């Protein structure tokens, strides 16, 4: 947790290998994740603050080219199956139905779950959400306990309620 500009997103970018650490190394399970470590060998699935959409169906947006992805199943695991029911096979994103910030967050969380990685990196997952949507997203994140390690960066104190450990960047 930290105010804007204190390095929360930079921390996630270092874990993802998008930026080099200022000092030290990144390790996961005894393996050093250096700058040349392929993205497929990193254990992280990333949910960026501004969850992008591609022009396509909900399934295509959750899958992003991966095989065997079922958006309804993934959204159901998050308690948001009604989004899949409401959208069906209609196009979303550019040229299709626009999605609210909360709906885009559901898509991004489902995408991260379907990636099958053990660690989810969530960058301000409740940013721009109203109180009701924020509560639902946080409830979905809390439900992941025991199945995934979640690194959640935020400046919102409400999000800390789902955290087992809080580190404040100063």
N, C-alpha and C positions, 0 to 999 in steps of 0.2 A: 504494500500500500504506500502511496505517495501522491503528493500533488502533481499536477501536470508539469512535465519537463524535468523530472527527477531520474529518468532512466528506466522506467517500467517496460516500455516497449523495446528499448535497446536490449534489456536483459533477454526478452523473448527472441529478438533478432540474433543475439549471440548464440542462444541454444539451438536455433534453427540453422546456424552456419551462414547467415546473411551478413553478419558483421563479425570481425575478429574481436576477441576479448582484449581489454586494455592491459590485463595482466592475468596470469594463470592459464588454466586449461579447463575445458568442459569434459567431464567424464560421466558415463552412464553404464552401470553394470560392469565396471572395470575397464570399459573400452573408452579410449580417448577419442572424442569427437572433434577432430581438427578441421581446418578450413577445406581440406580436400575430401572429407567424408561425404560420400554421396547422400543425397536427401533420403533415398530409400533405406539407408542403413541407420538413419536417425530414428529414435523411438517416439518422435513427437508429431502430433496432429495439431494444427494451428487454427484458431478461430480469431481472425483479425477484428479490430474494433469496428470497421465499416465492412460488413460482410458482403462481398460482391456476388452478383448473379451473372450467369451467362444467359444468352437468349436460348431458351429451350424449356422443356418440361421440368416439373419438380424432380422426377427421377434423374434426369440429366444433370440438374444442378447439384443434387446430392452426390451423384456418382462421379462427376467430373472425369469421365472416361473409364472409370474402374468397372470391372465386370461383376455381375451378381449383386448389385446394390438395389435394395428395396427401400425407397424413401418412406413409404408408409410404416414399415417395420421400424426403421430408425426413428422416425418421429413418434411412433407409438411408445418406444422405449423412453422417450423424453416426456411423455404425457401430452403430446401435441398431434395425435393422429388426425384430429379434426381438420388440420390444415391440408393434409393429403386428401381427405374426403372432399373438402371444399374446392380444391384445385383440379382434381382428377388429372386428365392429360392435357389441360390447356397450357399454352406457353406462358412463361413468366419472363421477367427481365425485359430487355430491349425488344420492342415490337409485340410484347405480350402484356399480360396483367402485371401491374406493378405491385410489389409487396411492401408492407409497412416495415419499419425498422425491427419491430418485434418478430414479424414473420421471417425476415432475412436472418435474424439471429437463430431462429429455430432451424432454418435450412443449414446454416453454418455449423451449428452444433450437431445436427444429424450427419452432415458431411464428415465432421471430425470423428464421430463414433464409427461410421462405416469405414473409415480408413484403417481401423483395426489396430491402431497404435496404443501402447500402454499409457502414454502420457499425453494429456490434453493441455495445450497452452491457450489460455483464454485472455484476450486483450480487451479489457473494459467490456465484458459481455452484457452489461446492463445499460451501457451508454445510450442515451436517447430514448429509453423506454419509459412509459408511464408506470406508476406504482404497481398496478395490477399485472402488467406484462413483466416487470422486474421480478415480482414475487414468483411468478410461474417459472421464469428462467432460473432463478435461484433454487427453487424447489427441484427442478430437473437436474441441476448441477449437484445438489445434495444427494439425489438418488443414485449418482454415479459412485458414491463411496463404496470402497471394497472392490470395485471393478476396474477403476482407472485412477492413476495419480493425476490430480488436477492442479495446475499452476495458474492461479487467477490473479491478474494484475488489475488494480482498480484505484480510483480515488474516492469511491463511494463507500461510506462506512456500512451501509445496509448489506453490501455484498459479503462483508466479513462474517456474517452469521453462519455461512455455510463452510467456513474455513476451519480446519483443525489447528493450523498454525498460521500466525500472522507475522510478517516481517515488514517493518516500516523503513522505507528508504528516506534518508534525511539529506 
